[in-house]
Amino acid sequence: MGDGHDKQERRFAWADPRRLAPRAGEGPAGAPLSTRRRVIRWLAAGLSVAVLLCAAATAFEYLRLNGNLRDLPLFGGVGGDAGSERADAFGRTPVNVLVIGSDTRAGHADCALGGDCGPGQNADVDMVLHVSADRSHATVMSIPRDTVTDLPACRTQHGGVVAARRGPVNSTLRYGPGCTVAAVHTLTGIPIDHFVLTDFAGVVRLSDAAGGVPVCVDRDVYDPYSRLKLARGTHRLQGESALEFLRSRHSFGDGSDLGRTDAQHLFLAALARRLRGSGSPTDPAGMLSLAEAATKGLTVDPGLASVRRLAGLAEDVRKVPSARFGFTTMPSVPDPVDSNRLIPGPGAERLFAAVAADLAPHAAGPARVDGKAGPGSPSASRGPGSDDAYEVPAGEATPPGPPIRTADGTACAKVSRDRAVTVGGVAMTPSAAYAATPRIPVSAP
C-alpha cells in the first residue's frame, strides 16, 4: 500500500502549487529573471532601432523626393491674377492644373534624346487638367501647339518684363511658366490653380517606371522627323520610343499638330490605366519608382511644391472613374494671317466656359457613338478620336463642342493618309515610308 501511495503522489506532483511556484530569482518558466529581463530589453531596443531606421529611411526618401522638385511663381502676368475658383453648395472647389511639356534640350538627358541641343524652350504641350469640385469627373483640354492669340504682358522668371503682343501661346514658356499661365488664363478665362512643367526626359522616366505604355496604330507608320516607326497593331512603348510617339506630328490624323494631339490623348489615357494598376500600397518598390520618376526634374508652383501636395492631387485624380475622365482639344481654325497657325474656332468659347463653370463635357454611362452623332447628341461634328466620342444625354448641362475621348477607351491612333513625310526627297504617306525603309529598325516590337 505504501508503494501505491508513493506512485499516486508522484502522478499528481505536477499539480503541487509549491512545485508550480517559481523559485527566487527565476521567471515563470524557471529561467533566471535577470536573463529574461535582458532578453526583453534587447528585443525592445532592437524594435526601437528598427522603427527609427524605418522612420529615418522614410524621412530621407521624403526629403530626397522633395529635393527633386523645383518651384517657380504661379502667375507671371503684369497686374491681375490667374483667377479663382467658385465653391459649390458644399464648399468644395474644382482644381485646374496647367500641364506644360517643354521642348527644351538644354540638359544632358534631354539632349541625349535627339534633336537640336541648346538653350531656350517652347511649350511642346499645353493641357489644362480640370478636376471637378466633387471629384466625380475630370477633363484634359489640349491647346494646339500652333495656337496664336493676344498674349498679355508678363514678368519673366529672371525679373524682366515682356510687353503685350500677339503670338503663339507656346512661345511664352521662353520667359517662364508663369507667363504661360497668364497667357492660357487670358485665352480661356479658366482659373489656373497650379502648373506642372516637365520635359522630354521626364516622359521617358515615367513611361519606364510604369513598365511601358501600350498604344495601338491602325496601320504601319514611319515618321523620319521624330524617328517613330511602328508596324500596325499594339506596342508597349517606353523610353525613347514613347517620346518618339508623343513628338510625332506627321504620323497621325491629317499630319498636323491636331493629329499629334489626339495621339497624345491616346497615350495619356493608356498611361493613366497603367498607373492605376501599378504602384499599389502592396508594391512599395513600384510606388517609390513611380514617385522618383514623377518628381525628378519637375517644376511646379509653390502650391504643389511638396510630395504630400502632389500626392493629394494624384489621389483626387485617381478617384475619377475612367469613363468620366475625358480628353478633348480646343476647337480651332487656320489663322487668316498665317495658314500654318491656328486660332480658336467655333465652339471654343463654349468649351472654355464649360470647364470654368465646372461642367463635364462628357457624361457617365451614355451610349458610345461610332464616328457619328447619336440620338440627342448636341453636335454631329467629329474630329480626331471620333470613335470614342459620346452623345450627351438629354438634360445634361454640357455644351456642344469637340469630341471627347475617355480614359477607358482603347482605340488605335489613326495613321495619316496624307503624304505628310518625305523619304529620299519623295513625299509619301507614313505607311509608304514604313515600306520604303526596311533597313531602319522599328521603335518597338
C-alpha positions in Angstrom: 0.0 0.0 0.0 2.9 2.3 0.7 4.2 1.7 -2.8 0.8 2.7 -4.3 0.6 5.8 -2.3 4.0 6.9 -3.4 3.1 6.3 -7.0 -0.1 8.4 -6.7 1.9 11.3 -5.1 4.4 11.2 -8.0 1.5 11.1 -10.5 0.0 14.3 -9.2 3.2 16.1 -8.2 3.0 18.3 -11.3 -0.2 20.0 -9.7 1.6 20.8 -6.4 1.4 24.6 -6.1 4.7 24.5 -4.3 6.3 23.0 -7.4 4.5 25.4 -9.8 5.6 28.5 -8.0 8.9 29.8 -9.4 11.9 29.8 -7.0 13.5 33.0 -6.0 15.5 34.5 -8.9 13.6 32.5 -11.6 11.0 33.6 -14.1 7.6 31.8 -14.8 9.4 29.1 -16.9 12.2 28.6 -14.4 14.6 30.9 -16.3 16.6 33.4 -14.2 14.8 36.8 -14.1 17.9 38.7 -14.9 18.3 36.7 -18.2 14.7 37.2 -19.2 14.8 40.9 -18.5 18.0 41.3 -20.6 16.2 39.5 -23.5 13.2 41.7 -23.2 15.4 44.8 -23.1 17.3 43.7 -26.2 14.1 42.9 -28.0 12.7 46.3 -27.1 15.9 48.1 -28.1 16.0 46.2 -31.4 12.4 47.0 -32.3 13.0 50.7 -31.4 16.1 50.8 -33.7 14.1 49.1 -36.5 11.3 51.7 -36.1 13.8 54.5 -36.0 15.6 53.2 -39.1 12.3 52.9 -41.0 11.2 56.4 -39.9 14.6 57.7 -40.9 14.5 56.0 -44.3 11.0 57.3 -44.9 12.1 60.8 -43.9 15.1 60.5 -46.1 13.1 59.4 -49.1 10.5 62.1 -48.5 13.2 64.8 -48.3 15.0 63.3 -51.4 11.8 63.3 -53.4 11.0 66.9 -52.3 14.5 67.8 -53.3 13.7 66.7 -56.9 11.1 69.4 -57.1 11.7 73.0 -58.3 9.2 75.7 -57.8 8.5 79.0 -59.6 5.8 81.6 -59.1 2.4 80.6 -60.4 1.3 83.8 -62.2 3.7 86.0 -64.3 1.1 88.5 -65.6 1.6 92.2 -65.0 -1.5 93.0 -62.9 -4.3 90.7 -62.2 -4.0 87.1 -61.2 -4.7 83.6 -62.5 -8.4 83.7 -61.4 -10.1 82.0 -58.5 -12.4 79.0 -58.2 -16.0 79.3 -57.0 -17.1 76.8 -54.3 -20.1 74.6 -54.8 -23.0 74.4 -52.4 -20.9 72.1 -50.1 -17.9 74.4 -50.1 -15.9 72.2 -52.4 -13.9 73.7 -55.2 -12.6 72.4 -58.5 -8.9 72.2 -59.4 -7.4 73.4 -62.7 -3.8 72.5 -63.4 -1.9 73.7 -66.5 0.4 70.8 -67.6 3.2 72.1 -69.7 5.5 69.8 -71.7 8.8 71.6 -72.6 10.7 71.0 -75.8 14.0 72.1 -74.1 17.1 70.1 -74.9 19.4 72.2 -72.8 20.0 69.4 -70.2 22.2 66.4 -70.9 19.3 64.0 -70.5 17.1 65.9 -73.0 20.0 66.5 -75.4 20.7 62.8 -75.5 17.2 62.1 -76.7 18.0 63.7 -80.1 17.2 67.0 -81.9 18.9 70.3 -81.7 20.7 70.8 -78.4 20.9 74.2 -76.9 19.3 76.7 -74.5 15.8 78.1 -74.8 12.4 76.3 -74.7 8.9 76.4 -76.1 5.9 74.5 -74.8 5.5 71.4 -76.9 2.3 70.6 -74.9 -0.2 72.8 -73.1 -3.0 71.0 -71.4 -5.5 72.1 -68.8 -6.4 69.4 -66.4 -9.7 70.1 -64.7 -10.9 68.0 -61.8 -14.5 68.7 -60.7 -15.3 70.0 -57.2 -17.0 66.7 -56.2 -14.1 64.7 -57.9 -16.7 62.9 -60.0 -15.3 63.9 -63.4 -12.1 65.3 -65.0 -11.3 66.8 -68.3 -7.9 67.3 -70.0 -8.3 70.1 -72.6 -5.3 70.5 -75.0 -4.4 73.8 -76.6 -2.8 73.1 -80.0 0.8 74.0 -80.1 0.4 76.3 -83.1 -2.4 78.4 -81.5 -1.9 82.2 -81.9 -3.6 84.7 -79.6 -3.2 88.1 -77.8 -0.5 87.5 -75.2 -0.6 89.6 -72.0 2.4 91.5 -70.7 4.3 89.3 -68.2 7.2 89.2 -65.8 9.9 86.8 -66.7 11.4 84.3 -64.3 14.6 86.3 -64.3 12.9 89.6 -63.3 12.3 91.3 -66.7 9.1 92.3 -68.3 7.8 91.3 -71.7 5.3 93.6 -73.4 1.9 92.5 -74.5 1.8 91.2 -78.1 0.2 88.8 -80.5 2.0 85.4 -80.9 2.0 81.7 -80.3 0.9 80.5 -76.8 3.8 78.0 -76.7 6.4 80.8 -77.1 5.6 82.2 -73.7 7.5 79.4 -72.0 10.7 81.1 -73.0 10.0 83.6 -70.3 8.9 81.1 -67.6 5.9 79.0 -66.8 4.2 81.9 -65.1 4.0 83.7 -68.4 2.4 80.6 -70.0 -0.2 80.5 -67.1 -1.0 84.2 -67.8 -1.4 83.5 -71.5 -3.7 80.5 -71.0 -5.8 82.2 -68.5 -6.2 85.2 -70.8 -7.1 83.0 -73.7 -9.6 80.7 -72.0 -10.8 82.6 -68.9 -10.3 79.4 -66.9 -8.8 80.0 -63.5 -5.4 78.2 -63.2 -4.7 77.0 -59.7 -1.4 75.2 -60.4 1.1 74.3 -63.1 3.3 71.3 -63.7 6.2 71.6 -66.1 8.2 68.6 -67.3 10.5 67.9 -70.2 11.2 65.1 -72.7 13.4 63.2 -70.2 10.5 63.3 -67.7 8.3 61.5 -70.2 10.9 58.8 -70.7 11.4 58.3 -67.0 7.6 58.0 -66.2 6.9 55.6 -69.1 9.9 53.4 -67.9 8.6 53.4 -64.3 5.2 52.4 -65.5 6.7 49.4 -67.2 5.8 50.7 -70.7 2.6 52.2 -72.2 0.5 50.1 -74.6 -0.6 52.0 -77.7 -2.1 50.9 -81.0 -1.7 52.2 -84.5 -4.2 51.3 -87.2 -1.6 50.8 -89.9 2.2 50.8 -90.5 3.8 54.2 -89.7 7.2 55.8 -90.1 7.9 59.4 -89.4 11.6 60.3 -90.3 11.3 63.5 -88.4 10.5 62.0 -84.9 12.0 58.6 -85.9 8.8 56.8 -84.9 8.5 53.5 -86.7 5.8 51.0 -85.8 4.0 48.2 -87.5 0.2 48.0 -87.5 -1.1 46.8 -84.1 -0.4 47.3 -80.4 3.0 48.0 -78.9 4.4 48.7 -75.5 6.3 52.0 -75.6 8.8 53.2 -73.1 11.8 55.3 -73.0 12.8 56.8 -76.3 10.0 55.1 -78.3 7.4 56.7 -76.0 9.0 60.1 -76.7 9.0 59.4 -80.5 5.3 58.7 -80.4 4.5 61.8 -78.4 6.6 64.1 -80.6 5.5 62.8 -84.0 3.4 65.5 -85.7 3.4 64.0 -89.2 2.2 60.5 -88.4 -1.4 60.9 -87.3 -4.7 62.4 -88.4 -4.1 65.0 -91.1 -0.4 65.1 -90.5 -0.7 68.2 -88.4 -0.4 69.1 -84.7 -4.1 68.3 -84.3 -3.4 64.7 -85.2 -0.5 64.6 -82.8 -2.6 65.9 -80.0 -5.1 63.1 -80.5 -2.3 60.6 -80.4 -1.1 62.2 -77.2 -4.5 61.8 -75.6 -4.4 58.1 -76.5 -1.0 57.7 -74.9 -2.1 59.6 -71.7 -5.3 57.5 -71.4 -3.2 54.3 -71.7 -0.7 55.7 -69.2 -3.5 56.5 -66.8 -4.8 53.0 -67.0 -1.2 51.7 -66.3 -0.7 53.9 -63.3 -4.0 52.8 -61.8 -2.7 49.2 -61.9 0.8 49.8 -60.7 2.5 51.2 -57.6 -0.2 50.0 -55.2 0.3 50.1 -51.4 1.3 46.4 -51.6 4.0 47.2 -54.0 6.2 49.8 -52.2 9.1 49.4 -54.7 6.7 50.2 -57.5 5.3 53.2 -55.6 8.9 54.5 -55.0 9.9 54.1 -58.6 6.8 56.0 -59.8 7.4 58.7 -57.2 11.0 59.1 -58.3 10.1 59.3 -61.9 7.2 61.7 -61.3 9.2 64.2 -59.3 12.6 64.1 -60.9 13.1 67.2 -63.0 9.6 68.5 -62.2 8.9 72.3 -61.9 5.7 73.3 -60.1 4.2 76.3 -58.5 4.6 76.8 -54.7 1.2 75.4 -54.0 2.4 72.0 -55.3 6.0 72.1 -54.1 5.9 69.1 -51.9 5.5 65.4 -52.3 2.5 65.5 -50.0 0.7 68.0 -52.1 1.4 66.3 -55.3 0.2 63.0 -53.8 -3.0 64.7 -52.7 -3.6 65.9 -56.3 -2.8 62.4 -57.6 -5.3 61.0 -55.2 -8.0 63.4 -56.4 -7.4 62.4 -60.0 -7.4 58.7 -59.1 -10.9 59.0 -57.6 -12.3 59.9 -61.0 -13.8 56.8 -62.8 -12.1 56.2 -66.2 -15.4 56.6 -68.0 -15.7 60.1 -66.6 -12.1 61.1 -67.4 -12.2 62.9 -70.7 -9.7 64.2 -73.2 -10.5 66.9 -75.7 -8.9 69.6 -77.8 -9.7 73.3 -78.2 -11.7 73.7 -81.5 -9.6 75.7 -83.9 -9.4 77.1 -87.5 -6.4 78.3 -89.5 -5.2 81.8 -88.8 -6.3 84.0 -91.7 -2.9 85.8 -91.4 -0.8 82.7 -91.4 -2.3 79.4 -92.5 0.4 77.5 -90.6 -1.0 78.8 -87.4 -4.3 78.3 -85.6 -6.9 80.4 -83.8 -9.8 79.4 -81.6 -12.7 78.1 -83.7 -16.4 77.8 -83.3 -17.2 76.0 -80.0 -14.0 77.1 -78.3 -15.6 79.7 -76.1 -18.4 77.3 -75.0 -15.8 74.7 -74.1 -13.8 77.2 -72.1 -17.0 78.3 -70.3 -18.0 74.7 -69.5 -14.6 74.0 -67.9 -14.6 77.3 -66.0 -18.1 76.5 -64.7 -17.2 73.0 -63.6 -19.4 71.3 -66.2 -18.4 68.0 -67.7 -18.1 68.0 -71.5 -19.0 64.3 -71.2 -21.2 62.1 -69.0 -21.0 58.7 -67.4 -22.9 55.9 -68.9 -24.3 57.2 -72.2 -24.2 55.1 -75.4 -21.0 55.2 -77.4 -21.1 56.9 -80.8 -19.0 55.2 -83.5 -18.0 58.1 -85.7 -21.4 59.8 -85.9 -23.6 61.7 -83.6 -26.1 59.6 -81.8 -29.7 60.4 -80.9 -29.9 63.5 -78.8 -26.3 64.5 -79.4 -26.0 68.2 -79.4 -23.3 68.2 -82.1 -22.7 66.0 -85.1 -19.2 67.4 -85.7 -16.5 64.9 -85.3 -12.7 65.0 -85.5 -9.8 63.0 -84.2 -10.8 60.4 -81.8 -14.4 60.3 -83.0 -14.7 56.5 -82.4 -14.5 57.3 -78.6 -16.9 60.2 -78.7 -20.0 60.2 -76.5 -23.5 61.5 -77.0 -24.7 63.8 -74.3 -27.9 62.7 -72.6 -31.0 64.9 -72.7 -30.9 67.5 -69.9 -27.2 67.2 -69.3 -25.8 70.7 -68.8 -22.9 70.4 -71.3 -22.1 72.4 -74.4 -21.7 71.1 -77.9 -18.2 71.1 -79.0 -15.2 68.8 -79.9 -15.3 65.1 -79.5 -14.3 63.6 -76.1 -12.0 60.6 -75.7 -12.3 58.9 -72.3 -9.6 57.1 -70.3 -11.4 53.8 -70.6 -11.3 53.8 -74.4 -8.7 51.6 -76.3 -8.9 52.9 -79.8 -6.0 52.9 -82.2 -4.2 56.0 -83.3 -5.2 56.8 -86.9 -2.2 57.0 -89.2 -2.3 59.8 -91.7 -3.4 59.0 -95.2 -1.8 62.2 -96.5 1.7 62.5 -98.0 2.9 64.1 -94.8 6.5 62.8 -94.8 9.5 62.7 -97.1 11.9 59.9 -97.7 14.8 60.3 -100.2 13.2 63.5 -101.5 9.9 61.9 -102.3 6.7 62.9 -100.4 4.7 59.9 -99.3 2.3 58.7 -96.6 3.8 57.4 -93.3 2.7 53.9 -94.2 4.5 54.1 -97.6 7.5 55.4 -95.7 7.5 52.4 -93.5 7.6 50.0 -96.5 10.3 52.1 -98.2 12.7 51.8 -95.3 13.1 48.1 -94.4 16.6 48.7 -93.0 15.5 51.2 -90.4 14.7 49.4 -87.2 11.2 49.7 -85.6 10.8 51.8 -82.4 9.2 48.8 -80.6 8.4 45.2 -81.4 
